[in-house]
């Protein structure tokens, strides 16, 4: 069936780069792998008929968060690692991954999937109408949350140290 | 719509739209793939150490290109995400605006609700603007005035060394 084929393709597009993200020793490569994973996830949302979430995924995650991730990598100052460091974290990482998988598995198996087999409809207009009528106040709170995030980001990154030769050099620190 | 045929009888209206998107993405990949593939077939390949070194405007690169960038890049990205999320909320509003605006009693709400939403975020933008968090050049100019020699080097965000 064509639908299954599309799903398998989208799942592969999500999972294969995800493995790449985890296995890559280069943080920039991992960031670029995230591009494909997030895109595949957007495709999966669209496949399930969640059109608004698919658009939000494309715009916010691929358009915004990924840029932020790459900027974060640019700030990390970690030279490309060739050694085998990181293996000592296998045990806690495995425990955490197994716990996450357990929660996901329990959630997936507890959902009554047969109840949601109605054909997909466009949801964006309905979301818009709901925002304008029943959810006006939550909608306005969102802007306050965004305002708080913006001011918080500005405060956290504001330079408190006085300008001087030592601090000026700090900005352009180079790899050893 | 001829795009619905690959999906057969399961194609609803929404799926037909996605088929269009899918074909669009496919054409994009094929276009880029052909352009890059033909170039790879045609171009000669004889790499040398000089060719493969990092381009540094003719200079010989010194050290790693992996430097710590200024935190201001991160700040700008954060501001960008805030307004990115704002656009996501504008989108469903824009879709229904034309339908809801003429409805009696709704028009003013629909209009002013979004104006308030935008105004609150504009307040944040005004705050970071006034406080100088958006200023990129001003801080560097101050630094240059105080400490001429080292600060001049700091103006380059990606130094060669």
Interface residues (C-beta under 8 A of the other chain):
Chain A: X1 X2 X3 X6 X46 X47 X49 X51 X52 X55 X56 X59 X60 X63 X64 X65 X67 X68 X71 X72 X74 X75 X76 X77 X78 X79 X80 X119 X120 X121 X122 X124 X125 X127 X128 X129 X131 X132 X136 X139 X140 X142 X143 X144 X146 X147 X149 X150 X151 X153 X154 X157 X158 X159 X163 X164 X165 X168 X169 X171 X172 X173 X174 X175
Chain B: X6 X7 X8 X10 X12 X14 X15 X18 X21 X22 X63 X64 X66 X67 X68 X69 X70 X71 X72 X73 X74 X75 X77 X78 X79 X80 X81 X82 X84 X85 X86 X87 X88 X89 X91 X92 X93 X94 X95 X96 X97 X99 X100 X106 X109 X110 X113 X116 X117 X118 X120 X121 X123 X124 X125 X127 X128 X131 X133 X139 X142 X143 X146 X147 X149 X150 X151 X153 X154 X156 X157 X159 X161
